[in-house]
């Protein structure tokens, strides 16, 4: 069974995550998800247990346990739904920084469209 572990401290890596859950049963895999650009932790990870009983015990005992000042969120991992809406920053409206039609170019006089020289 795969377990989701959220709100991890930034200092936790794959080995520390495995050590944190090793007392609950045999672990097949422990992964902290990292940012591809700067290789830093995204603050969550997954632990895969060999048997479901160990995973359920870890969920019940580790959920909301404080590690390095942060309360962990531990629950059964759910498969990612590819059709679910994802956070996208491309859909935001563009921010306005004032009236773009009145740009200042120092002490040069502003000309209207008809007064431009070509």
GUZA-545239 format. One record per residue (C-alpha): x, y, z; residue number from 0. Coordinates in pm, 1 decimal. Layout:
<atom xx="X" yy="Y" zz="Z" n="NUM"/>
...
END
This chain:
<atom xx="0.0" yy="0.0" zz="0.0" n="0"/>
<atom xx="126.9" yy="345.9" zz="-89.5" n="1"/>
<atom xx="101.9" yy="621.1" zz="171.9" n="2"/>
<atom xx="105.2" yy="996.6" zz="107.4" n="3"/>
<atom xx="312.3" yy="1204.6" zz="351.5" n="4"/>
<atom xx="255.7" yy="1578.8" zz="334.3" n="5"/>
<atom xx="389.2" yy="1888.5" zz="510.2" n="6"/>
<atom xx="737.1" yy="1737.8" zz="534.9" n="7"/>
<atom xx="1019.6" yy="1953.1" zz="670.6" n="8"/>
<atom xx="1258.9" yy="2065.3" zz="396.8" n="9"/>
<atom xx="1545.7" yy="1873.9" zz="560.3" n="10"/>
<atom xx="1381.5" yy="1532.5" zz="502.5" n="11"/>
<atom xx="1524.8" yy="1331.6" zz="213.1" n="12"/>
<atom xx="1446.9" yy="978.1" zz="87.6" n="13"/>
<atom xx="1664.0" yy="806.8" zz="350.9" n="14"/>
<atom xx="1524.7" yy="1008.8" zz="641.6" n="15"/>
<atom xx="1169.7" yy="943.9" zz="520.4" n="16"/>
<atom xx="1240.2" yy="570.9" zz="511.1" n="17"/>
<atom xx="1390.4" yy="583.3" zz="864.1" n="18"/>
<atom xx="1087.4" yy="777.2" zz="989.5" n="19"/>
<atom xx="846.8" yy="500.2" zz="882.6" n="20"/>
<atom xx="1072.2" yy="193.1" zz="921.5" n="21"/>
<atom xx="939.3" yy="108.7" zz="1268.4" n="22"/>
<atom xx="591.2" yy="38.9" zz="1126.1" n="23"/>
<atom xx="690.7" yy="-239.8" zz="886.8" n="24"/>
<atom xx="893.5" yy="-334.4" zz="582.9" n="25"/>
<atom xx="919.9" yy="-52.1" zz="331.7" n="26"/>
<atom xx="957.4" yy="-116.3" zz="-40.4" n="27"/>
<atom xx="1017.4" yy="244.4" zz="-140.3" n="28"/>
<atom xx="1030.7" yy="595.8" zz="9.4" n="29"/>
<atom xx="1036.6" yy="899.5" zz="-219.9" n="30"/>
<atom xx="1041.8" yy="1269.7" zz="-141.0" n="31"/>
<atom xx="912.4" yy="1466.3" zz="-440.5" n="32"/>
<atom xx="1159.4" yy="1731.4" zz="-554.0" n="33"/>
<atom xx="1144.5" yy="2032.9" zz="-782.5" n="34"/>
<atom xx="1306.4" yy="1955.7" zz="-1118.9" n="35"/>
<atom xx="1466.9" yy="2298.2" zz="-1152.5" n="36"/>
<atom xx="1642.3" yy="2343.5" zz="-818.8" n="37"/>
<atom xx="1632.4" yy="1985.3" zz="-680.8" n="38"/>
<atom xx="1467.7" yy="2101.0" zz="-354.4" n="39"/>
<atom xx="1191.3" yy="1912.7" zz="-175.4" n="40"/>
<atom xx="833.6" yy="2011.2" zz="-257.5" n="41"/>
<atom xx="735.3" yy="1920.5" zz="100.8" n="42"/>
<atom xx="562.5" yy="1589.4" zz="34.1" n="43"/>
<atom xx="646.0" yy="1231.2" zz="-51.2" n="44"/>
<atom xx="527.8" yy="872.5" zz="-69.8" n="45"/>
<atom xx="611.1" yy="559.2" zz="129.3" n="46"/>
<atom xx="523.1" yy="214.3" zz="-8.7" n="47"/>
<atom xx="474.4" yy="-62.3" zz="249.4" n="48"/>
<atom xx="488.5" yy="-435.8" zz="172.9" n="49"/>
<atom xx="162.6" yy="-506.1" zz="357.9" n="50"/>
<atom xx="-153.7" yy="-304.9" zz="416.8" n="51"/>
<atom xx="-164.2" yy="-360.2" zz="793.8" n="52"/>
<atom xx="171.1" yy="-183.2" zz="841.2" n="53"/>
<atom xx="58.0" yy="104.7" zz="621.6" n="54"/>
<atom xx="-268.5" yy="149.3" zz="812.2" n="55"/>
<atom xx="-82.0" yy="146.8" zz="1144.2" n="56"/>
<atom xx="161.1" yy="410.2" zz="1013.9" n="57"/>
<atom xx="-128.7" yy="626.4" zz="890.8" n="58"/>
<atom xx="-309.8" yy="612.5" zz="1225.4" n="59"/>
<atom xx="1.2" yy="683.3" zz="1434.2" n="60"/>
<atom xx="190.2" yy="931.1" zz="1213.2" n="61"/>
<atom xx="-96.4" yy="1153.4" zz="1093.3" n="62"/>
<atom xx="-64.4" yy="1497.3" zz="1260.0" n="63"/>
<atom xx="255.7" yy="1392.3" zz="1439.0" n="64"/>
<atom xx="495.3" yy="1684.9" zz="1477.4" n="65"/>
<atom xx="834.3" yy="1643.6" zz="1309.7" n="66"/>
<atom xx="1081.9" yy="1933.3" zz="1328.6" n="67"/>
<atom xx="801.0" yy="2173.7" zz="1417.1" n="68"/>
<atom xx="565.2" yy="2065.2" zz="1135.6" n="69"/>
<atom xx="254.0" yy="1848.3" zz="1167.3" n="70"/>
<atom xx="264.0" yy="1571.6" zz="909.5" n="71"/>
<atom xx="-34.6" yy="1481.0" zz="695.6" n="72"/>
<atom xx="-35.8" yy="1105.5" zz="641.0" n="73"/>
<atom xx="-305.4" yy="917.3" zz="451.4" n="74"/>
<atom xx="-355.7" yy="654.2" zz="183.9" n="75"/>
<atom xx="-220.6" yy="770.2" zz="-150.1" n="76"/>
<atom xx="-474.8" yy="809.0" zz="-426.9" n="77"/>
<atom xx="-383.6" yy="775.0" zz="-793.8" n="78"/>
<atom xx="-358.3" yy="1105.6" zz="-976.9" n="79"/>
<atom xx="-663.7" yy="1178.2" zz="-1190.5" n="80"/>
<atom xx="-534.6" yy="1307.4" zz="-1525.9" n="81"/>
<atom xx="-871.1" yy="1476.2" zz="-1595.9" n="82"/>
<atom xx="-878.7" yy="1670.2" zz="-1268.6" n="83"/>
<atom xx="-817.8" yy="2043.5" zz="-1300.1" n="84"/>
<atom xx="-458.4" yy="2129.5" zz="-1214.0" n="85"/>
<atom xx="-313.4" yy="2450.9" zz="-1082.6" n="86"/>
<atom xx="-209.0" yy="2652.7" zz="-1382.1" n="87"/>
<atom xx="-53.2" yy="2994.4" zz="-1378.5" n="88"/>
<atom xx="-111.9" yy="3049.8" zz="-1749.8" n="89"/>
<atom xx="-484.9" yy="3112.6" zz="-1703.2" n="90"/>
<atom xx="-440.9" yy="3420.3" zz="-1485.8" n="91"/>
<atom xx="-545.6" yy="3757.2" zz="-1622.6" n="92"/>
<atom xx="-251.5" yy="3982.6" zz="-1699.0" n="93"/>
<atom xx="-173.4" yy="4242.9" zz="-1436.9" n="94"/>
<atom xx="-202.1" yy="4606.7" zz="-1527.6" n="95"/>
<atom xx="64.9" yy="4849.4" zz="-1417.3" n="96"/>
<atom xx="-114.4" yy="5166.6" zz="-1510.1" n="97"/>
<atom xx="-227.5" yy="5318.2" zz="-1836.0" n="98"/>
<atom xx="-2.5" yy="5163.3" zz="-2098.8" n="99"/>
<atom xx="-105.4" yy="5421.0" zz="-2359.8" n="100"/>
<atom xx="78.5" yy="5694.5" zz="-2169.0" n="101"/>
<atom xx="438.1" yy="5575.7" zz="-2159.3" n="102"/>
<atom xx="709.2" yy="5821.5" zz="-2069.2" n="103"/>
<atom xx="1027.2" yy="5839.9" zz="-2275.7" n="104"/>
<atom xx="1211.8" yy="6105.1" zz="-2080.5" n="105"/>
<atom xx="1180.9" yy="6457.4" zz="-2217.5" n="106"/>
<atom xx="1079.8" yy="6349.1" zz="-2570.0" n="107"/>
<atom xx="744.1" yy="6490.7" zz="-2672.9" n="108"/>
<atom xx="465.8" yy="6237.3" zz="-2723.1" n="109"/>
<atom xx="327.4" yy="6214.2" zz="-3075.7" n="110"/>
<atom xx="-5.4" yy="6073.3" zz="-3179.0" n="111"/>
<atom xx="-22.1" yy="5798.7" zz="-3440.3" n="112"/>
<atom xx="-76.1" yy="6045.2" zz="-3724.7" n="113"/>
<atom xx="228.7" yy="6251.6" zz="-3628.0" n="114"/>
<atom xx="480.6" yy="5966.7" zz="-3642.1" n="115"/>
<atom xx="767.1" yy="5992.9" zz="-3884.6" n="116"/>
<atom xx="845.1" yy="5694.0" zz="-4102.1" n="117"/>
END
